[in-house]
Every structure is written in C-alpha cells, then in structure tokens.
Amino acid sequence: MKLLILYGTTEGQTRKIAHFVEDVAQERKCIVTLCDSADEFLNPDGFDAVMIASSIHMGKYHAAVAEYAKKYAAQLNKMPSAFLSVSLTAASDDKESWEELYEITDHFLKHCDWKPTQTLQVAGALKYMEYDFLKKMIMRLIAKKSGASADTKHDHEYTQWDEIQTFVKDFTNLKATA
Ligand SMILES: Cc1cc2nc3c(=O)[nH]c(=O)nc-3n(C[C@H](O)[C@H](O)[C@H](O)COP(=O)(O)O)c2cc1C
C-alpha cells in the first residue's frame, strides 16, 4: 500500500505522531511518504490511502491542513482516508470539553467537505519549556480546564502511543481487505 501522511504542527508533537504512524505503517509493509503541510501539498493521486494529522490551537486546526483537505476532498472521499486530531482536550475526562472537541472536528470536516473513513482523537503534549510567557499562561489555563498538569517547570506528554498503533493497524487492514 502506498500511503501518504500529511501533518500540521506548531510545537512538533504532531510531527512526532506522524513519524510514529510512519514507523507502524512501514512495519505493515506500507510504502510511506511523509509531508509537512507547511512545506508541500502532495496530490493524493498515485497513493492508495491518505492519513492527515493536525493539532488544535485556540480551537482551530492548521490553516494549511484545512486548505489541503478542502482542495483534495473529492479525491480523499473516494479512497481510504483517516484524520488524526491532536489536542490537549483529548487528554481530558471532562464531558463538556469533549463535546466542544467533537464540535470543532465536525465543523472542520464539514468546512472541508471531507469524509474520512476513520477519525482518531489523539492527546497531545504540554511543552511548557518551549512556550514564551504568554503561551505558558494560556496553556496553564487550558491545562487546568482539561485536568492536565499546571506544573510549568516540566513538559508533559499525554499521547497514548498504543492507541495510535492500534488505529494505524486497523486502518492499514481496512485497505488490505477493501
Ligand atoms: C497556544 C496554544 C493553544 C492551544 N489551544 C488548544 C485548544 O484550543 N484546544 C485544545 O484541546 N488544545 C489546545 N492546545 C494544545 C495543543 O493542541 C497540544 O499542545 C498539541 O500537542 C500541540 O501539537 P503540536 O505540537 O503538533 O502543534 C493549545 C496549545 C497551545 C500552545
């Protein structure tokens, strides 16, 4: 299977996730092309399946990822495609926060007219050590709301790698049996 993985990241956690997806897919004998939406837009033609990952910042996915999904929605809707949504909310147990997260995802997919075969909500990371003062304060507030750590002296990773591994295995199986 020729698999395209396209991602949008700000602090690098989604890049790390995309590389992990690449590793799992390669173990499954996929031929993988990985691309950062900030650098290039590869046409899905010529690939058997596409996985797109984007983090959320201030309630929004990356503009370049939205542009890509919108531009190629017609092609994506005719092939197996998956969306990995990366956020801090996905680390939360709060029902209201999850409802907001589902709304953000639904709104994004409707806006792009993209109907992925599978979607996964992925918990991201808090990279306090990399944030400037303002970002640190914003993230402390978001973290408190999500039940994540407000300890700004350390970074905190919430990503459940096993969950992603299972998702990628299911997705690549789906194509193999399609
Ligand atoms: C300035 C800023 C705003 C954020 N806004 C949100 C948000 O609105 N909702 C949310 O669930 N997570 C939010 N996050 C958490 C990120 O989605 C999380 O840190 C993720 O791991 C970032 O991935 P990236 O490093 O690939 O950009 C925000 C993070 C930052 C730094």
The ligand as an ORCA input file, in Angstrom:
! r2SCAN-3c Opt
* xyz 0 1
  C      -1.206     28.463     22.198
  C      -1.857     27.105     22.272
  C      -3.221     26.971     22.124
  C      -3.847     25.720     22.233
  N      -5.197     25.632     22.087
  C      -5.797     24.442     22.286
  C      -7.223     24.348     22.192
  O      -7.931     25.291     21.871
  N      -7.788     23.140     22.459
  C      -7.042     22.029     22.805
  O      -7.623     20.976     23.067
  N      -5.695     22.089     22.853
  C      -5.063     23.268     22.614
  N      -3.704     23.344     22.670
  C      -2.937     22.115     22.966
  C      -2.285     21.541     21.705
  O      -3.250     21.025     20.820
  C      -1.301     20.461     22.134
  O      -0.270     21.081     22.894
  C      -0.691     19.699     20.979
  O       0.177     18.688     21.475
  C       0.083     20.623     20.033
  O       0.560     19.862     18.956
  P       1.705     20.416     18.007
  O       2.955     20.468     18.842
  O       1.812     19.404     16.935
  O       1.265     21.746     17.495
  C      -3.062     24.570     22.503
  C      -1.664     24.697     22.620
  C      -1.064     25.942     22.517
  C       0.432     26.044     22.667
*
